[in-house]
Amino acid sequence: MRIFRFSPVVMFVFGLALIGGCSDSSNGVPARSFDLLIKNGRVMDPATGLDQAAHVLVAAGKITEIIHVGQDPSLDHAEP
């Protein structure tokens, strides 16, 4: 049976690489990618009775996400 021994320096560098590769600067908020943002649009869905103001995100010609006004402050204050 072979036993591998690693120096403390190797373990330290490996630990830094592991921690650095796993860090996320977005604070748990996934990044959104969109081509067009329609702010405060009126969103209606007769099937569910939905009728409210919301932000509509469009990417590649398709609606990708509908965010209720006030749900994401970064979109509420986004500049054109």
PELINLIN-V231875 format. One record per residue. N is the residue number from 1. PSI is psi in whole degrees, 0 to 359 (999 if undefined). OMEGA is omega in degrees with one decimal (NA if undefined). Layout:
n-><N;N>
psi-><PSI;PSI>
omega-><OMEGA;OMEGA>
This chain:
n-><1;2;3;4;5;6;7;8;9;10;11;12;13;14;15;16;17;18;19;20;21;22;23;24;25;26;27;28;29;30;31;32;33;34;35;36;37;38;39;40;41;42;43;44;45;46;47;48;49;50;51;52;53;54;55;56;57;58;59;60;61;62;63;64;65;66;67;68;69;70;71;72;73;74;75;76;77;78;79;80>
psi-><134;132;124;135;131;142;156;328;316;317;320;313;318;318;317;318;320;314;317;324;339;356;150;117;357;4;39;0;120;143;140;138;120;156;330;137;119;107;139;37;154;116;125;137;101;331;325;353;12;131;95;169;136;164;134;122;131;133;134;36;8;146;122;334;145;120;125;141;130;345;326;99;331;329;328;327;13;138;150;999>
omega-><-177.0;178.6;178.8;177.0;179.8;178.9;177.9;179.8;179.0;179.3;179.7;179.5;177.9;178.8;177.5;179.0;179.6;-179.5;-179.9;179.5;-177.8;-176.7;-179.3;-176.9;-176.9;178.9;176.1;-179.9;-179.8;178.9;178.6;176.3;-179.7;179.0;-174.9;175.5;174.6;-176.6;175.3;177.0;177.8;-177.6;-178.6;174.8;-177.5;-178.6;-178.5;-178.2;-179.9;176.6;-176.6;175.7;179.5;174.0;-178.9;179.0;-177.9;175.7;179.3;176.2;-179.3;175.2;-178.2;-176.5;173.3;-176.5;177.6;178.3;-178.8;-179.2;-179.9;-177.5;179.8;176.5;179.4;-175.7;-179.7;178.9;178.5;NA>
